[in-house]
Amino acid sequence: HKLPSVSTILSETKSEEDKAALAAWKARIGAKEAQNITSSAAANGTKMHSILESYLRGRENLELLEFEEESDLAQKMADLIVAEGIEGKIDEIHGVECNLFYNDPKGFAGTADLVATYESQLSICDFKQKNSIMKESYSSLGEYYTQIAGYSLAHDKVFGSTITQGVILLATKDLVFQIFRINHEKLKEYQKLFLARVDKYYSLINK
């Protein structure tokens, strides 16, 4: 049966503060400009993910020969993540673009960018691109953590694993690399937060 994605659950259960902040941003710069920025970021992120997937699978992406300026930025961001966040850090790759699901009356599904033993810990790794640097205080970082927590729950359910760490590897358009981690007790906290969001989602759709 069909399951909602982790992304859908998080999108539909955003806090009122986050919804208000997004609406204020759109009002400030205009709906058309907001759509342009969002679409450009999504396209760049998709290309960056594709390059990283090809790298991790050990195959050359021939489409790189046709890259335009925006795609060239995606290549540079992917190269940055490889150099700073992947090379020498991964002990073993267990899955790339790993399809996961949590089969339950309140189930969910998703696709993890990378499941790997990352610096000796079984980890869900997520690749992110951002227009500017990420700060610990940003609510969007909490959403990234919650997303990874959902993937970790699904992976443990499907494979009988014990994911102990979530790793976010982020590159900005100005080519600044950042890494964020949640592990052990912090990961468990975010797993509980995600399950609360799942409950909220199902409450909303069952009204």
HUMO-V894568 format. One record per residue. RES is the residue in one letter. SS is DSSP state (H for helix, E for strand, C for the rest). D_LAST is the distance of its C-alpha to the last C-alpha in Angstrom with 2 decimals. Layout:
[[RES SS D_LAST] [RES SS D_LAST]]
This chain:
[[H C 20.23] [K C 18.74] [L C 17.62] [P C 16.30] [S E 19.28] [V H 20.02] [S H 20.55] [T H 17.19] [I H 15.47] [L H 17.91] [S H 17.60] [E H 13.85] [T C 14.19] [K C 17.44] [S C 18.53] [E H 18.89] [E H 22.63] [D H 22.62] [K H 20.69] [A H 23.20] [A H 26.11] [L H 25.27] [A H 24.95] [A H 28.23] [W H 29.98] [K H 29.11] [A H 30.30] [R H 33.45] [I H 34.66] [G C 33.15] [A H 30.46] [K H 33.10] [E H 34.75] [A H 31.50] [Q H 30.67] [N H 34.23] [I H 34.09] [T H 30.80] [S H 32.09] [S H 35.46] [A H 34.08] [A H 31.85] [A H 34.89] [N H 37.13] [G H 34.75] [T H 34.45] [K H 38.25] [M H 38.79] [H H 36.56] [S H 38.46] [I H 41.77] [L H 40.77] [E H 39.52] [S H 42.88] [Y H 44.77] [L H 43.05] [R H 43.57] [G C 47.19] [R C 47.39] [E C 48.62] [N C 46.41] [L H 48.76] [E H 46.43] [L H 47.58] [L H 50.71] [E H 48.79] [F C 46.94] [E C 46.92] [E H 46.84] [E H 43.10] [S H 43.34] [D H 46.39] [L H 44.34] [A H 41.84] [Q H 44.90] [K H 46.20] [M H 42.89] [A H 42.65] [D H 46.30] [L H 45.62] [I H 42.82] [V H 45.13] [A H 48.10] [E H 46.44] [G H 43.53] [I H 44.36] [E C 48.12] [G C 49.52] [K C 46.14] [I E 44.77] [D E 46.39] [E E 44.54] [I E 41.88] [H E 39.45] [G E 37.10] [V E 36.74] [E E 33.50] [C E 32.25] [N E 29.20] [L E 27.06] [F E 24.01] [Y E 22.36] [N C 21.74] [D C 19.19] [P C 15.88] [K C 14.61] [G C 17.36] [F E 18.52] [A E 21.69] [G E 24.16] [T E 27.81] [A E 30.09] [D E 33.07] [L E 35.49] [V E 35.73] [A E 39.17] [T E 41.42] [Y E 41.73] [E C 44.63] [S C 44.58] [Q E 40.85] [L E 38.35] [S E 36.04] [I E 33.20] [C E 34.70] [D E 32.92] [F E 34.79] [K E 33.86] [Q E 35.59] [K E 35.42] [N C 37.32] [S C 38.52] [I C 38.88] [M C 35.98] [K C 36.24] [E C 34.99] [S C 33.36] [Y C 31.12] [S H 27.38] [S H 27.53] [L H 29.71] [G H 27.13] [E H 24.66] [Y H 27.46] [Y H 27.93] [T H 24.27] [Q H 24.38] [I H 27.56] [A H 26.17] [G H 23.44] [Y H 26.23] [S H 28.41] [L H 25.94] [A H 25.60] [H H 29.40] [D H 30.14] [K H 27.86] [V H 29.46] [F H 33.02] [G C 33.41] [S C 34.54] [T C 34.48] [I C 33.77] [T C 35.38] [Q E 35.17] [G E 33.26] [V E 35.50] [I E 34.71] [L E 37.61] [L E 37.43] [A E 39.84] [T E 40.00] [K C 41.44] [D C 44.47] [L C 44.93] [V C 44.12] [F E 42.89] [Q E 40.57] [I E 39.39] [F E 36.68] [R E 36.08] [I E 33.82] [N E 35.21] [H C 35.31] [E H 33.65] [K H 32.17] [L H 30.55] [K H 29.11] [E H 27.67] [Y H 25.88] [Q H 24.67] [K H 22.96] [L H 21.52] [F H 20.21] [L H 18.59] [A H 16.85] [R H 15.55] [V H 14.43] [D H 12.45] [K H 10.89] [Y H 10.24] [Y H 8.57] [S H 6.33] [L H 5.55] [I H 5.58] [N C 3.80] [K C 0.00]]
